[in-house]
């Protein structure tokens, strides 16, 4: 196994976020966190110092990985940025794009004659873009793009718009791949290049993805280690 990541500080976000509506209900998605946890485990096996920011999932903590559990997009944003500085950030979490404008302190009840419920949603803070623009920006920032159609177009747009170094795109809603599955297939894009990985198990894909990250880091102009102060 490659040791190209030995000694590097890597932050991985994984799983969904739950955006609470009231004490009973929330807005969520089907992410299991399996891909992000597989990446964190493989990175630790290669000697990296791994910080895993996990949404609400039922996955065991990988060996030699420091884990922080969060629930909402706001909590994940705060946890990821507090984990900087780092050498690499891998944003594998399926973070909610929107959250309810307000939280109802009591369960919302059906009212007589009421045929529906209108929720006002607001945008969540963009974790990937904020990491890419951060004063302590990691040397390499990788984002995931889960798409249902036009995967390459949306992935390339995200790569350019958010100013990241790599995008790992996958098509969701396909049986046997993506959310809730043990297998996946990724299409990697970076400025001037692309590579297909899989279909394969998420453990195999995690190793292949880390091999590519090692290659991309080696191709970059060497930089000083991330600073640990805030000045």
Rosetta blueprint (number, residue, H / E / L):
1 X L
2 X L
3 X L
4 X L
5 X L
6 X L
7 X L
8 X L
9 X E
10 X E
11 X E
12 X E
13 X E
14 X E
15 X L
16 X E
17 X L
18 X L
19 X E
20 X E
21 X L
22 X E
23 X L
24 X L
25 X L
26 X E
27 X E
28 X L
29 X L
30 X L
31 X L
32 X L
33 X L
34 X H
35 X H
36 X H
37 X H
38 X H
39 X H
40 X H
41 X H
42 X H
43 X H
44 X H
45 X H
46 X L
47 X L
48 X L
49 X E
50 X E
51 X E
52 X E
53 X E
54 X E
55 X L
56 X L
57 X L
58 X L
59 X L
60 X L
61 X L
62 X L
63 X L
64 X L
65 X E
66 X E
67 X E
68 X E
69 X E
70 X L
71 X L
72 X L
73 X H
74 X H
75 X H
76 X H
77 X H
78 X H
79 X H
80 X H
81 X H
82 X H
83 X L
84 X L
85 X L
86 X L
87 X L
88 X E
89 X E
90 X E
91 X E
92 X L
93 X L
94 X E
95 X L
96 X L
97 X L
98 X E
99 X E
100 X E
101 X L
102 X L
103 X L
104 X E
105 X L
106 X L
107 X L
108 X L
109 X L
110 X L
111 X L
112 X L
113 X L
114 X L
115 X L
116 X L
117 X L
118 X L
119 X L
120 X L
121 X E
122 X E
123 X E
124 X L
125 X L
126 X L
127 X H
128 X H
129 X H
130 X H
131 X H
132 X H
133 X L
134 X L
135 X L
136 X L
137 X L
138 X L
139 X L
140 X E
141 X E
142 X E
143 X E
144 X E
145 X E
146 X E
147 X E
148 X L
149 X L
150 X L
151 X H
152 X H
153 X H
154 X H
155 X H
156 X H
157 X H
158 X H
159 X H
160 X H
161 X H
162 X L
163 X L
164 X L
165 X L
166 X E
167 X E
168 X E
169 X E
170 X E
171 X E
172 X L
173 X L
174 X L
175 X L
176 X L
177 X L
178 X L
179 X L
180 X L
181 X L
182 X L
183 X E
184 X E
185 X E
186 X E
187 X E
188 X E
189 X E
190 X E
191 X L
192 X L
193 X E
194 X E
195 X E
196 X E
197 X E
198 X E
199 X E
200 X E
201 X E
202 X H
203 X H
204 X H
205 X H
206 X H
207 X H
208 X H
209 X H
210 X H
211 X H
212 X H
213 X H
214 X H
215 X H
216 X H
217 X H
218 X H
219 X H
220 X L
221 X L
222 X L
223 X L
224 X L
225 X L
226 X L
227 X L
228 X L
229 X L
230 X L
231 X L
